[in-house]
Amino acid sequence: MMYNSNEKLTVICVLQAIKGKEDDLKNALREVIEPSRLEKHCIEYKLHQDRNNPAQFILYEQWENSDLHAEQFKKPYICSLSTKLKTLLAKPYQIFFASELM
């Protein structure tokens, strides 16, 4: 299947907090929810916390396309989050870029 950069993009990001930093990570992630949702090309932006592992968080995002999603990384609130993540993550985050099939 060939990837089309103009199709809707689903992003799933899994982040694991350093032990004892769970609330700090949760708060840092919460700070980017509203600004992200207000972005013109954001369709959906949700934060989840794993019920079995409270140190693990999942961001679920949908964007109009991958190019418009990439623009988000230039935003000051995302740059600030990126800096905070350096001291909050137990390991590098996992990110999945997906296309909805049905």
Helices and strands as residue ranges (DSSP letters): E 9-16, H 22-30, H 33-38, E 42-49, E 56-63, H 66-71, G 72-74, H 76-85, E 94-98
